[in-house]
Every structure is written in structure tokens, then in C-alpha cells.
Amino acid sequence: MVTSANQTPEQSANSALGDSSDGTAPIRAIALEQHEVQNSVRQAGINPNFWYAVAWSSQLAAGQVLGVEVWQQKIALYRDRSGAVQALEDACPHRGVELSRGKVMGDHLACRYHGWEFDGAGQCRKIPYLPPSQKLPCAQAQSYRAVDRYGIIWVFPGDQSLADQMPLPEIPEFDDPQWLAVPVTGQFRAHFSVCNENSMDVFHGFLHEELQGWFDPVLLKLKDEGNAIVADYRVSYKGQMAKFLGFTESADQVTTKTVTVQYRYPHFFSRLEGVSSLYLMRLPVGLRESRSFAIFFLRLGLPGWLVQVLRPWAAKLIEQKIFMRFLNQDIEMMESEQRAIDRDPQRRYVEINPAIIAVQRMILRQYQQFLNGKAKPSR
């Protein structure tokens, strides 16, 4: 629902702000003990009953084992003989040694310590120093559903019976040759809520002014759909970088566009009026560590075949020379914010962007839903 602009601050904080008379959503300070919400969200865990991106597909070649972590759950990934990704708890049931140190043996993963072999379901299938006729002990490693799609490896770390009920995010641009896909990896020494707020916060364009980022942002509409927070911002662009990326036709011309940002727990999606799209998959690792696997899609105005020919070097160039420069500035701010939280967890802060408050409440709502043990998460 879209709420009206004449609601009380308390009502605005609990749902969202809508359109005002001039077509923009007013920014106002939020009451309702908002500092308590912000302090609580910094300690919140995740709802694990969603698909989480844990690695790029290219990071896991045949015969390799890769250790990843989803909110303090360590997981070992490997590919079986068919190339399918298998995911097991990163601890051998025998002695607890990390299975990510192990060796792929056909369809099995062998612990490096004693060679115990486990299949993709986590069942022990062989112990090399026992005769083939001897019955194996009941040794079962926790297994997780894993999928390789969009060049990303996804793991479902929660209740495995719910995995089929929760679809992966849809990325229609991935198979469209007209779009140039630019993958970008982020690593942050900060709680995932700090990172999520940065992704929803279009008002920090001031940080990127030297990189010719966006300016004069205005929140037009904010909508809480229950399973998603959707915000429309009006932003302006100018300069050579904006022209190169197709945001404006002339470097000297100010172009105003609408960017839509969606927080569909636990990931972000944004679109800039048919010019670009962003799919940002968040990976909460621990209380002070997060990662992201993002794919930017750009329209270069070139034939699809030419876009694909240029893709290998163009994507790398744009990632390193443009997107990573923006991301590194964001990382510096997010990690500074986390250090302030660590120094004084109860410090009061003043947040006036209702989109940020809506994101905080979504995080707490999903975590509480998991703690309450509901059978099926909202989506």
C-alpha cells in the first residue's frame, strides 16, 4: 500500500510515505523510538529461508572445493561428475575437520584427514581403510540445496523442505544480448543492515560528486508491499561519465531520470528508465561481515552481436574504472559507520529518510518471522 503524506510520523514509519501535492514524498524526522529500531537491526540475524548468492559460478571449477559462509553457517561446495553444485556443512561428521579442505572423488567429497567420502546428500559412502563388505557407520553431513544460475551459485541455508517454494530472483536481462552485463563483487566489514541501507539510500550522491555521480535526488514515492519496499527517486546526471554510460546525451546537459529501487528480501533490484538495471544479491556472513554479488546491465546502443564481442574487456573496464570507484567510496563510509556502532551500540541516531526506516523494519520483520518458526516465509 502507498500511504498518504498527511499521516502522522508514527504511521509513516510503520508503513511508508506516498505522494504529496507536488508529486514528491516529503522527508521528515521519524518519531516512534526510531533509535530503538536502528539499534535492534544492527544485531538482527537473517531469515535463512531464502536463496542466497554465495559465489560466482566461475569460482568453482570441476574438481575444486570452495568454502563459503552464510550467516555463520560454513558450507563446502563442490561439483559432481555432471557439473551440478553440491553443498555440505563444512565439517566432517568424523572429527569436524573442514570438508572444504577435502578432495572431490567422482560424485563424492572426501575429507582430507581420513578420506571419508560423502555424497551430495551428506551420506557417508566410503571409508578407505575399511573393507568394502563392512557396514559403514551412521555418519551424515548436513546437506543444502544449491543451484547454479545467472553465473552465480545460490544456496538455500534454511529449512530444506521450503526450498522449492521460494523462487530464485528473475533476471530477464541475463539472456538478452542487447544488454552488457557487468559483474561486481563487494566485501564489507559491516553488518548487512548497514549495507542494505546504503543500497536503498539515493541521498548519498554527495559522496560521489567527484566521480560525476547523480545529484539533486528527490524521493517521489515509497511503497511497502509487505514482501518488498519499493522507492522511486528522481535524480539528475551531468558529465562525461554520465554520457559514456548512456544516462545523458550530452556531457554539458543535465538529464533528470527516475530510478526505482526495490528491496525484495534479502536482495536489491533497481532500474533507471530503461537505461540500466542492477541486481544486487546480498550475502550476510556475520555480525560484522557482508558480501554482495551484483550484476549491472547497461544498454550501449549497439547491435547485440557487437555487445557480446566487446563484453569481456568492456565489462572489466567498466567494473574497474567506474563501478569499483563508486563502491570503494561506499565501503569506506559503511565501515566507518560500523566502527561507530561498535564503539557505542546504544548511541542515538537521527534518520529522516523513510525508505531507510522501511528497510530496517523489513529486516526485523523477516528475522522475527524466522524466530517465530512460521512454516512458510513471505515473498
Sequence and secondary structure as in RCSB ss.txt:
>XXXX:A:sequence
MVTSANQTPEQSANSALGDSSDGTAPIRAIALEQHEVQNSVRQAGINPNFWYAVAWSSQLAAGQVLGVEVWQQKI
ALYRDRSGAVQALEDACPHRGVELSRGKVMGDHLACRYHGWEFDGAGQCRKIPYLPPSQKLPCAQAQSYRAVDRY
GIIWVFPGDQSLADQMPLPEIPEFDDPQWLAVPVTGQFRAHFSVCNENSMDVFHGFLHEELQGWFDPVLLKLKDE
GNAIVADYRVSYKGQMAKFLGFTESADQVTTKTVTVQYRYPHFFSRLEGVSSLYLMRLPVGLRESRSFAIFFLRL
GLPGWLVQVLRPWAAKLIEQKIFMRFLNQDIEMMESEQRAIDRDPQRRYVEINPAIIAVQRMILRQYQQFLNGKA
KPSR
>XXXX:A:secstr
    TTS HHHHHHS     TTSS       TTHHHHHHHHTT     SS EEEEEGGG  TT EEEEEETTEEE
EEEE TTS EEEEESS TTT   GGGSEEETTEEE TTT  EE TTSBEEE TTS TTS     B  EEEEEEET
TEEEEE S GGGGGGS     GGGG TTEEEEEEEEEESS HHHHHHHHH GGGGGGGGGGT  EEEEEEEEEE 
SS EEEEEEEEE SHHHHHTTS S TTS EEEEEEEEEETTEEEEEETTTEEEEEEEEEEETTEEEEEEEEEEE 
SS HHHHHHHHHHHHHHHIIIIIHHHHHHHHHHHHHHHHHHHH TT       HHHHHHHHHHHHHHHHHHTT S
S   
